Amino acid sequence: MDEVFSRYLLNAITTIEMVTTIAVGMHSKKLIVYFCSNVHGKSLKLNVCSLRNIFVSSAMEKEVHADLPEIARPRHSKEDTIKLRSKYIGPSCKLFFKQDPIKIVRARGQYMYDEQGHRYLDCINNVASVGHCHPDVVKAGSDQMAILSTNNRFLHDNIVTFAASLIDTMPSPLSVCFMVNSGSEANDLALRLARAHTKNSDIIVLDHAYHGHLTSLVEISPYKFNAPGSNVPKPDYVHIAPVPDVYRGKYSDDRHAKSELSDLYSTEVVDIINDLARSGKKPCAYIAESMQSCGGQIILPDGYLQKVYSAVRAAGGVCIADEVQCGCGRDGEAFWSFSVQGAVPDIVTIGKPIGNGHPVSVVVTTPEVAESFGSTGMEYFNTFGGNPVSCAIAHAVLDVIKREGLQEHCRVTGNYCMTQLKALAQKHDIIGDVR
């Protein structure tokens, strides 16, 4: 790796070492270092225990804003922006960094810039999958916006062109798309598809899961309904399986053989299915991120999804892979993280990385599930989902990932980071896991 990346990796690792004492004070076990490579450039995401985000600055490097267009120049001082936000924006809408938040005015590639021109390596963003303001993505959106932006009830090439390219990345029989605007919309629609197809209502989720901010999704997200101050109780139709965390979960790799872990954790789901059967019920769906994000960047034990999917289908349910955060090549080993498990879901939800910052999401399913949803007689219409601008942007993102070989870049960069961080773990006993 080049000198610049080595310097930033060293900065990031140094930052981690500086906060280990705080992290140990918060948790009973060792420090966990986990990261998720951005597909573009050489940025990486580093998380340390509950100190989820470390925003690594390229020390005191500064660029002036004199040559920027008017739209990129700060309209208010940082202090005034904070006051205006407090006055006009809901208090539950939180910022990164409670004390002295960073005011970002522009970004490019893996870098973001504050109002004073300081440059930061973006180690937080889970949206800009091909780099901030990638010129090809910007051009695709601006060119289409200058021609037509309307809803998807008008016949237009962009929606079918994008859909065809997206389906090319999917295993059979996943071949039908529904276009929406956010990961929350996608997961909400996935639940509707599942209920229409199975005629059942009970949902199996993983502990610590987060699937979106709509009421229907907060109700299936332990990360939210079990949080302090939550006013959304867990509904009776939601059933929580232990998250298959092999480091600090119910079954860990220091107490069980690796070969046993997928069986132990998948049996927990089977037990829920059997409990439902004793009550005369069948599962509607099992929904899980293919790699749990908010719950701790949990890497599932090998074979876990295959076993769970098989059990759920045998009981009459469908399987939903939430790839809103982990999809689009970010895993490095595969374009979709469920493929790493050798599993094929019935429904896939796609979000953040497919738009590179633009609000566009997709639900992909099988012809059979789509037909069940259509046979209800209720038309599905989404005003902005699948509009020509969003589809042009999403198609451009797919093109960039393929043309620039960013999935392979993600694999190589991720493996390098893993190697370096594991070497650091050998030096510091306080680091318990790297993933």
Rosetta blueprint (number, residue, H / E / L):
1 M L
2 D L
3 E H
4 V H
5 F H
6 S H
7 R H
8 Y H
9 L H
10 L H
11 N H
12 A H
13 I H
14 T H
15 T H
16 I H
17 E H
18 M H
19 V H
20 T H
21 T H
22 I H
23 A H
24 V H
25 G H
26 M H
27 H L
28 S L
29 K L
30 K L
31 L E
32 I E
33 V E
34 Y E
35 F E
36 C E
37 S E
38 N L
39 V L
40 H L
41 G L
42 K L
43 S L
44 L E
45 K E
46 L E
47 N E
48 V E
49 C L
50 S L
51 L E
52 R L
53 N L
54 I L
55 F L
56 V E
57 S E
58 S E
59 A E
60 M E
61 E E
62 K E
63 E L
64 V L
65 H L
66 A L
67 D L
68 L L
69 P L
70 E H
71 I H
72 A H
73 R L
74 P L
75 R L
76 H L
77 S L
78 K H
79 E H
80 D H
81 T H
82 I H
83 K H
84 L H
85 R H
86 S H
87 K H
88 Y H
89 I L
90 G L
91 P L
92 S L
93 C L
94 K L
95 L L
96 F L
97 F L
98 K L
99 Q L
100 D L
101 P L
102 I L
103 K L
104 I E
105 V E
106 R E
107 A E
108 R E
109 G E
110 Q L
111 Y E
112 M E
113 Y E
114 D E
115 E L
116 Q L
117 G L
118 H E
119 R E
120 Y E
121 L E
122 D L
123 C L
124 I L
125 N L
126 N L
127 V L
128 A L
129 S L
130 V L
131 G L
132 H E
133 C L
134 H L
135 P H
136 D H
137 V H
138 V H
139 K H
140 A H
141 G H
142 S H
143 D H
144 Q H
145 M H
146 A L
147 I L
148 L L
149 S L
150 T L
151 N L
152 N L
153 R L
154 F L
155 L L
156 H L
157 D H
158 N H
159 I H
160 V H
161 T H
162 F H
163 A H
164 A H
165 S H
166 L H
167 I H
168 D L
169 T L
170 M L
171 P L
172 S L
173 P L
174 L L
175 S L
176 V E
177 C E
178 F E
179 M E
180 V E
181 N L
182 S L
183 G H
184 S H
185 E H
186 A H
187 N H
188 D H
189 L H
190 A H
191 L H
192 R H
193 L H
194 A H
195 R H
196 A H
197 H H
198 T H
199 K L
200 N L
201 S L
202 D E
203 I E
204 I E
205 V E
206 L E
207 D L
208 H L
209 A L
210 Y L
211 H L
212 G L
213 H L
214 L L
215 T H
216 S H
217 L H
218 V H
219 E L
220 I L
221 S L
222 P H
223 Y H
224 K H
225 F H
226 N L
227 A L
228 P L
229 G L
230 S L
231 N L
232 V L
233 P L
234 K L
235 P L
236 D L
237 Y L
238 V E
239 H E
240 I E
241 A E
242 P L
243 V L
244 P L
245 D L
246 V L
247 Y L
248 R L
249 G L
250 K L
251 Y L
252 S L
253 D L
254 D L
255 R L
256 H L
257 A L
258 K H
259 S H
260 E H
261 L H
262 S H
263 D H
264 L H
265 Y H
266 S H
267 T H
268 E H
269 V H
270 V H
271 D H
272 I H
273 I H
274 N H
275 D H
276 L H
277 A H
278 R H
279 S L
280 G L
281 K L
282 K L
283 P E
284 C E
285 A E
286 Y E
287 I E
288 A E
289 E E
290 S L
291 M L
292 Q E
293 S L
294 C L
295 G L
296 G L
297 Q L
298 I E
299 I L
300 L L
301 P L
302 D L
303 G L
304 Y H
305 L H
306 Q H
307 K H
308 V H
309 Y H
310 S H
311 A H
312 V H
313 R H
314 A H
315 A L
316 G L
317 G L
318 V E
319 C E
320 I E
321 A E
322 D E
323 E E
324 V L
325 Q L
326 C L
327 G L
328 C L
329 G L
330 R L
331 D L
332 G L
333 E L
334 A L
335 F L
336 W L
337 S H
338 F H
339 S H
340 V H
341 Q L
342 G L
343 A L
344 V L
345 P L
346 D L
347 I E
348 V E
349 T E
350 I E
351 G L
352 K H
353 P H
354 I H
355 G H
356 N L
357 G L
358 H L
359 P L
360 V L
361 S E
362 V E
363 V E
364 V E
365 T E
366 T L
367 P H
368 E H
369 V H
370 A H
371 E H
372 S H
373 F H
374 G H
375 S L
376 T L
377 G L
378 M L
379 E L
380 Y L
381 F L
382 N L
383 T L
384 F L
385 G L
386 G L
387 N L
388 P H
389 V H
390 S H
391 C H
392 A H
393 I H
394 A H
395 H H
396 A H
397 V H
398 L H
399 D H
400 V H
401 I H
402 K H
403 R H
404 E L
405 G L
406 L H
407 Q H
408 E H
409 H H
410 C H
411 R H
412 V H
413 T H
414 G H
415 N H
416 Y H
417 C H
418 M H
419 T H
420 Q H
421 L H
422 K H
423 A H
424 L H
425 A H
426 Q H
427 K H
428 H L
429 D L
430 I L
431 I E
432 G E
433 D E
434 V E
435 R L
